[in-house]
Amino acid sequence: MQPRSRADLGIALACAVTCATASCRDSELKSAGAGNKVSREIDVAAINALVPATLQPTLVFDKRDVSVERGPRKTTYTLAAPRGWEQRGGVRMELVTTDRIGAQVRLVASSSCDGECKPRPWEPIVDRVHFAPRAKGKVLKDEKAPGRRTMIAEGQRSGVAITYVTVAWWTDGGNSYHYCVASLTDAFKAAAPAFEKACQAVTIADGIDGDGDG
């Protein structure tokens, strides 16, 4: 066997480095994609314990799977959902009810890219899309942690006072971020801590299926 030339050795070394880099990148992308399927513990009893006594006869949370189909794709949301709230048709999970005066109350969860679905700096994107608009109202709570943010803020929707409970989470290097938003009228706003805990335990499996938080 003839000894390799310096040129041949250089090519072999370059190939080894390239292959190793590609392998690492593939592993990172697979790990980021797997973030959608990380299971979170749903403590329904603890969530129901946060519902004020005055609302307990009409607001009860149950563990529930909600599936949304968009063409051949199916996204499943596992969460503590208010009993009796109906899934509204569309491309995202949107559970809806009405309060005693007929105003609409919503619980929305989805994944989003806000553009191209590729690894991006999600924190500033999430702030621009979900939190900065809510911060224009009265902010009651704003907690930040690595890969997660929670805000409770008061605002208005079509002239109706709304308390927004917004939870967003993401993985550095992931191809999308995820969010859960409860839009509560005055009749339900006292249950904001229960909706916050429910949103923090949502699991979204498969798919990018909507933008905006209603």
C-alpha angles and dihedrals in degrees: 000000000000117000115253119254121239089254092055092049090050092052092048092050092049091050092050092051092046093049092048091050092049091048091052091048092051089051092051093051092048090051091049092049091050089062091084090064101047107127118230124198112252111206100191094176091055091048093049089048088064093058110102116246091245091060099040095093091059106025118061125154122218130182106256142170114221117190124200120191124203111177108304093343124093125192121194123202119198113195149128099273129188109258113253097013110135128228109239115219118257143083099302140044108274118165113192139188135156129239127230093281094046099258115145121250119195142193112194131181129174148134123250143183098190086216129343115020103232136107106300138155095275100182097072091040092053090047093052096045102038115010109036092058091050092047088066087074128055109303112213097174136007118175124175128193133161106292095358142072132182127193134175113192139161122233143132138268118194090338094310120118110244133185109210120207107193127182122175129177136179144168121237105247092020124133096232145007131235134222144182123198130184115196105200128188120213090272090063105027094098087066093059093114090055092051090047092055091045092052092049090059100048116128118201117195122192131352148033104253117162152354135227129037106240 
